[in-house]
Structures are given as C-alpha cells and as structure tokens.
Amino acid sequence: MTFDVEQLDTFLLLGSAVTLLAILAVRVSSRAGLPSLLIYLFMGVLLGEAGFGIDFEDANMAHALGFAALVLILAEGGLTTHWDEIRPQMRMGAALASVGVTVSVAVMAVGSHYLLGLTWETAVLLGAVCSATDAAAVFSVLRVVPLPRRITGVLEAESGLNDAPTVVLVTLVSSGAWLDHGPLAIAGIILFELVAGVLIGLAIGFGGAWVMRRAALPSSGLYPLAILSLAVVAYAAGSAAHASGFAAVYVAALVLGNAELPHRQATKSFSEGVAWLAQIGLFVMLGLLLSPGRISLDIVGTAIAAGLLLTLVARPLSVLVSAVVLPMPPRELAFVSWAGLRGAVPIVFTTIPLSEGVAGAAKLFDIVFVMVVIYTVLTGPTLPSVARLLRVARRSEPRDLDVEAAPLDRVAADLLQVTISPVSRMHGVEVGELRLPAGASVALVIRNTETLVPERRTVLRRGDELLVVTPRRVRLKTEERLRQVSRGGRLAQWLGTDPEPTDG
C-alpha cells in the first residue's frame, strides 16, 4: 500500500476538519452537560461504515494508536498533577490501583459468568478492561468540580496508576498465558512490572530534570517538547525492559511536572493541548472501529447489566476494601465510588483481545462500547450534583495561581509571572503583606493595560499579573508563599499553609 501526495492532501483536509469540529464540540458538550468523549465517539461512528463509509477494521493499528494516545494522556496527567496534593492520598490511590482492581475484576468475572452467561475467558476480560478508570475523564472532571484535595488526590493517583496492572492482566488473558500460571504467579508478574515501571519512571524523571535544569535551550518552545519527549522515553524504556510502560510514563511525568524547571506553565499548557489532540484522535478512531450493525438488543442488555454490576457492586466494594489503608468518611468514599469514570480506556483495552484474535473479542468490544456510552451519560454529568448531595463539594475553592517561570541565568534567579485568579484571596492584600522569602520581590504589577512599579502599600487586585524576581535557591518557597496567600489571604501565615474550608 502506497501513500502519495494526493492522499496526504485528502488526509490533511479531512483530519484538520474533524479536529476543528471536535475542538468546537468541547464548548457545545460543556453547555449541554455531556462529556465531550461521546461527541468524539459518535463522530467516529458517523465517519465509519454506517455513515461516510470509511472502512476501518484494523485491530492491530487500533491497539497501537490507542496505546500511543494513552501514553500522551497519562503524560499530561502526571505533568499537571501537584505532588504535594496527592502525596497524602498516594496510599489510597495505589490500593485502588492494585487491591481495588483485583476485587473489581473478581466481582465482574464471577457475576458476568454466572449472571450474564459469558464464558470464563470473556468474563475475566470484561472484568479486567472495565476495572481501570480513565485518566482523561478523571482529570477533566477534576478541573470543573471543586473537591477537597483528599478526594482529588485519590482519584488522580488511581487513574494514573491503575492502567499498568490492568494492561498486564488483559495481555496475559488474551494471549492464553494465564492458563499456564496460577493466581500467585500472575500477581507476581503484575507486581514486578509495576515496581519496575515505577523505578524506571523515577530514574528518567529525576535524570531528565537534572539535564533540563542545565540545558540552556535557545527557544522557550523547545522545553515543552523536550519534557514531553522524556515522558515518552520513559514509556518506551519501560516497555523495552518488559516492565509497565504506563507506570513509567506517569511517574516520570509526575517527577518532571513537579521539578524546578524553566517554563513549567508553558509545558503544562502544551501537554494539555497534546492530550486533547490525543483524546480526539483516540475517540474518533474507536468510533470508526465500531460496526453499528452488530449492536443488538442482546448486546445492549448485557452492557446495561454489566454496567449495573460494575457501578453498584464491583466499584463500591473495591473502594471499601481499599479504604483499609486510608480510612475516609463514608460520604467521601461514596463519591470516590461514583466518580470511577471509565471513558475510552476500557474500549482501548478491548483492542488487545481483538488484535490477538480471541474468540468473542468483537462481542466484548461491542458490549464495552455500549456500556461506556450509557454509563458515561449517567455518571459524568451528575458528578457536580452528587458532590453537592454528599456535601463533599467546596463552594469557595480558591484556584491556584497561574505561575510561569523563565530563567535569569546570569544572576542565578528566576522571573515568575503570576496571575491572580478571580477567586483568589490575594485580592486586597498589600505587596508588603506577601512576606516573600529574603531576596524575592515583586518587580512589576500589570493591571488591565497599565504597568505599576509597586510599593509596599500597593494593593493587589483580581486579574493583576505580577512579575516576581526570586533567587533560584528560594524559588519553591516563593511559589509556595504566593499560593498560601492566594488560598488563605493575608492571615495565611497564622491560619496554616492550606486551610480546608468546612463542608456544607
């Protein structure tokens, strides 16, 4: 098969048009209260054999492209996650990604076999592919639902880590290797791959951060490319070492995203754009892979029953068992249970048995596709209401400051560009009340179209942009102090570093 210039022109025209429509659909879906992934999936179905007639049935290509998209999505998740916020909840997240996945797979496999009449192989595969939460769906929801950090930290850690053991299990079952190993051997393989992946991710993350701090690149636009490339290298290195590439890419991105690197905000913005592009391509491709003619009442009924089993039994039980390592209030556990969004990840994982030619893989793909669509419609838009009903939503959550950094190499300092958000408690605070570390100072305040050289009594306002010069040795302390004031106001020094608002 050849690919010439004319085909390239057609591909670019169709691809750019679909991408632009998908980007505009984000606005439409947010107004309608529906997750954008549904629009992307239906765009793929419309372009496929039942619509414009694009024939796409290459399961191997779907498997490869799906994994490539997940790598970029997980990299974005790690780069935009604050380690200080998820560190206290990492035990719970790791428990959900290991013990929780095990419980969910067991419940789904037994229930699907005895209640839905699926073969043991298909039942185990269904339980495995549906037990991992979708990082893209979880991260997108956490941006719009104001939640306490103990909840967001759990959900972020779980969605970043649970792909790794799930992929290993699905691969073992799809290849038939699970029949040659006992449960303990399978658990050992999963544990080895997960631990090895984490170690590789840590090595590349810290090593990459060390290099990037000393690499004076000629253009600021090269930093986001280099950092995202390091995250992808971590995935490739993990896979080459027969470890978990998904664990490696998430851990490496988490280290890089929290390291003291130049142009961090630009890097995060770039990674978000790349992740959106990966999501769009992923969902449209999965929609293309679906054959609507195969969707029967039996498929729909099985999908609904499997979704009920997952949502009402398997997920709550897995959360309850995992909570042994980090007890949480019942209403928070209930929300974590309801917020286990699946998104495209289960559909991507079904491409593994499809590419292996497992008997019943096409039926499994159809069941999971329908289940994801139905339960995404039911759970995604209801999360804000459920958060309020369970009294876990934070009504006045001050958003973090937007902080961009540029290096001033000749004086071993950094220039921070700080934007005061509309709900920041820094509004009304005088510059002198910031009490920045020794050597750090506010050099300029940009208000509307005017620039002000601030004095100690200059009062900051919402929407102001500050240029803060800080010695590199105290940069992290400077950023933390700015965030303290943003969250706690001028009394942050006495109220503590991060006062939690009360529920209600």
Secondary structure, DSSP 8 states (H G I E B T S, - for coil): ----HHHHHHHHHHHHHHHHHHHHHHHHHHHHT--HHHHHHHHHHHHSTTTT------HHHHHHHHHHHHHHHHHHHHHT--HHHHGGGHHHHHHIIIIIHHHHHHHHHHHHHHTT---HHHHHHHHHHTSS--HHHHHHHHTTS---HHHHHHHHHHHHHTHHHHHHHHHHHHHTGGGGS-HHHHHHHHHHHHHHHHHHHHHHHHHHHHHHHH---S-TTHHHHHHHHHHHHHHHHHHHTTS-HHHHHHHHHHHHHTS--TTHHHHHHHHHHHHHHHHHHHHHHHHHH--GGG--HHHHHHHHHHHHHIIIIIHHHHHHHHTTSS---HHHHHHHHHT---TTHHHHHHHHHHHHT-TTHHHHHHHHHHHHHHHHHHHTTTHHHHHHHTT---TT-----EEEEEEEGGGTEEEEEEE--TT-TTTT-BGGGG---TT-EEEEEEETTEEE---TT-B--TT-EEEEEEEGGGHHHHHHHHHHHHHHGGGHHHH-SS------
